[in-house]
Amino acid sequence: MTSARPLSRRAQFSGRQPISELMRLALARPELISLAAGFVDQATLPVEATRLASQDLLADELRARHALQYGTNAGYVPLREAVLERFIAI
């Protein structure tokens, strides 16, 4: 049996990430809604709407390839432009 080793010396000095502990605590108490850990109420997740949107998107091979490719950190330009137009209109 091999023991797990850090990838670098620097990794040996790093502690546990605070978000990891918050997520562990949130999962341990499912009756609570933790806004810190980024979990949402599973009963309200739009499963069917997401399934239909995914099927529609993946049905077109060209659109599917674009959708499955990583983009820039700034995000999808047409979506950013649509959000900007929406806020300008307000």
C-alpha positions as YAML, in Angstrom:
chain: A
units: angstrom
residues:
- id: 1
  name: MET
  ca: [0.00, 0.00, 0.00]
- id: 2
  name: THR
  ca: [1.43, 3.39, -0.99]
- id: 3
  name: SER
  ca: [0.96, 6.49, 1.13]
- id: 4
  name: ALA
  ca: [-0.39, 9.70, -0.36]
- id: 5
  name: ARG
  ca: [2.32, 12.30, -0.90]
- id: 6
  name: PRO
  ca: [1.90, 16.02, -1.58]
- id: 7
  name: LEU
  ca: [2.70, 17.22, -5.08]
- id: 8
  name: SER
  ca: [5.17, 19.81, -3.79]
- id: 9
  name: ARG
  ca: [6.94, 20.97, -0.64]
- id: 10
  name: ARG
  ca: [4.74, 24.04, -0.62]
- id: 11
  name: ALA
  ca: [1.67, 21.81, -0.39]
- id: 12
  name: GLN
  ca: [3.02, 20.38, 2.88]
- id: 13
  name: PHE
  ca: [2.63, 23.81, 4.51]
- id: 14
  name: SER
  ca: [-0.86, 24.58, 3.32]
- id: 15
  name: GLY
  ca: [-3.75, 23.89, 5.63]
- id: 16
  name: ARG
  ca: [-7.25, 22.78, 4.85]
- id: 17
  name: GLN
  ca: [-9.31, 25.20, 2.83]
- id: 18
  name: PRO
  ca: [-12.04, 26.95, 4.88]
- id: 19
  name: ILE
  ca: [-14.64, 26.32, 2.17]
- id: 20
  name: SER
  ca: [-14.01, 22.58, 2.44]
- id: 21
  name: GLU
  ca: [-14.90, 22.67, 6.12]
- id: 22
  name: LEU
  ca: [-18.03, 24.73, 5.43]
- id: 23
  name: MET
  ca: [-19.12, 22.25, 2.77]
- id: 24
  name: ARG
  ca: [-18.50, 19.31, 5.12]
- id: 25
  name: LEU
  ca: [-20.59, 20.96, 7.82]
- id: 26
  name: ALA
  ca: [-23.38, 21.80, 5.36]
- id: 27
  name: LEU
  ca: [-23.56, 18.21, 4.11]
- id: 28
  name: ALA
  ca: [-23.60, 16.91, 7.67]
- id: 29
  name: ARG
  ca: [-26.71, 19.02, 8.45]
- id: 30
  name: PRO
  ca: [-29.07, 18.61, 5.44]
- id: 31
  name: GLU
  ca: [-31.91, 20.38, 7.29]
- id: 32
  name: LEU
  ca: [-29.95, 23.65, 7.11]
- id: 33
  name: ILE
  ca: [-29.50, 25.82, 4.04]
- id: 34
  name: SER
  ca: [-25.89, 26.96, 3.97]
- id: 35
  name: LEU
  ca: [-25.35, 30.06, 1.88]
- id: 36
  name: ALA
  ca: [-21.65, 29.99, 2.76]
- id: 37
  name: ALA
  ca: [-20.96, 26.66, 1.10]
- id: 38
  name: GLY
  ca: [-22.95, 27.35, -2.05]
- id: 39
  name: PHE
  ca: [-25.48, 24.53, -1.73]
- id: 40
  name: VAL
  ca: [-29.09, 25.11, -2.72]
- id: 41
  name: ASP
  ca: [-32.35, 23.41, -1.81]
- id: 42
  name: GLN
  ca: [-32.29, 20.29, -3.99]
- id: 43
  name: ALA
  ca: [-36.08, 20.20, -4.23]
- id: 44
  name: THR
  ca: [-36.06, 23.53, -6.11]
- id: 45
  name: LEU
  ca: [-33.44, 22.62, -8.71]
- id: 46
  name: PRO
  ca: [-34.89, 22.85, -12.26]
- id: 47
  name: VAL
  ca: [-34.08, 19.29, -13.29]
- id: 48
  name: GLU
  ca: [-36.66, 18.90, -16.07]
- id: 49
  name: ALA
  ca: [-36.01, 22.34, -17.58]
- id: 50
  name: THR
  ca: [-32.26, 21.64, -17.54]
- id: 51
  name: ARG
  ca: [-32.79, 18.22, -19.12]
- id: 52
  name: LEU
  ca: [-34.86, 19.70, -21.95]
- id: 53
  name: ALA
  ca: [-32.41, 22.56, -22.55]
- id: 54
  name: SER
  ca: [-29.47, 20.13, -22.59]
- id: 55
  name: GLN
  ca: [-31.21, 17.78, -25.03]
- id: 56
  name: ASP
  ca: [-32.03, 20.70, -27.32]
- id: 57
  name: LEU
  ca: [-28.48, 22.03, -27.18]
- id: 58
  name: LEU
  ca: [-26.79, 18.67, -27.67]
- id: 59
  name: ALA
  ca: [-29.06, 17.70, -30.58]
- id: 60
  name: ASP
  ca: [-27.13, 20.08, -32.86]
- id: 61
  name: GLU
  ca: [-23.54, 18.81, -33.19]
- id: 62
  name: LEU
  ca: [-21.96, 22.21, -33.94]
- id: 63
  name: ARG
  ca: [-23.73, 23.94, -31.05]
- id: 64
  name: ALA
  ca: [-22.90, 21.00, -28.77]
- id: 65
  name: ARG
  ca: [-19.19, 21.21, -29.59]
- id: 66
  name: HIS
  ca: [-19.17, 24.94, -28.82]
- id: 67
  name: ALA
  ca: [-21.12, 24.43, -25.60]
- id: 68
  name: LEU
  ca: [-18.79, 21.70, -24.33]
- id: 69
  name: GLN
  ca: [-15.62, 23.71, -24.99]
- id: 70
  name: TYR
  ca: [-14.11, 25.82, -22.24]
- id: 71
  name: GLY
  ca: [-14.50, 29.54, -22.81]
- id: 72
  name: THR
  ca: [-12.77, 32.56, -21.40]
- id: 73
  name: ASN
  ca: [-12.96, 33.49, -17.73]
- id: 74
  name: ALA
  ca: [-15.03, 36.52, -18.67]
- id: 75
  name: GLY
  ca: [-17.84, 34.27, -19.91]
- id: 76
  name: TYR
  ca: [-19.95, 33.81, -23.02]
- id: 77
  name: VAL
  ca: [-19.93, 37.13, -24.90]
- id: 78
  name: PRO
  ca: [-23.52, 37.01, -26.25]
- id: 79
  name: LEU
  ca: [-24.81, 36.31, -22.74]
- id: 80
  name: ARG
  ca: [-22.74, 39.15, -21.27]
- id: 81
  name: GLU
  ca: [-24.05, 41.53, -23.95]
- id: 82
  name: ALA
  ca: [-27.66, 40.45, -23.31]
- id: 83
  name: VAL
  ca: [-27.26, 41.03, -19.56]
- id: 84
  name: LEU
  ca: [-25.72, 44.45, -20.22]
- id: 85
  name: GLU
  ca: [-28.58, 45.44, -22.54]
- id: 86
  name: ARG
  ca: [-31.06, 44.31, -19.93]
- id: 87
  name: PHE
  ca: [-29.45, 46.45, -17.20]
- id: 88
  name: ILE
  ca: [-29.17, 49.46, -19.49]
- id: 89
  name: ALA
  ca: [-32.90, 49.19, -20.23]
- id: 90
  name: ILE
  ca: [-33.78, 49.30, -16.53]
...
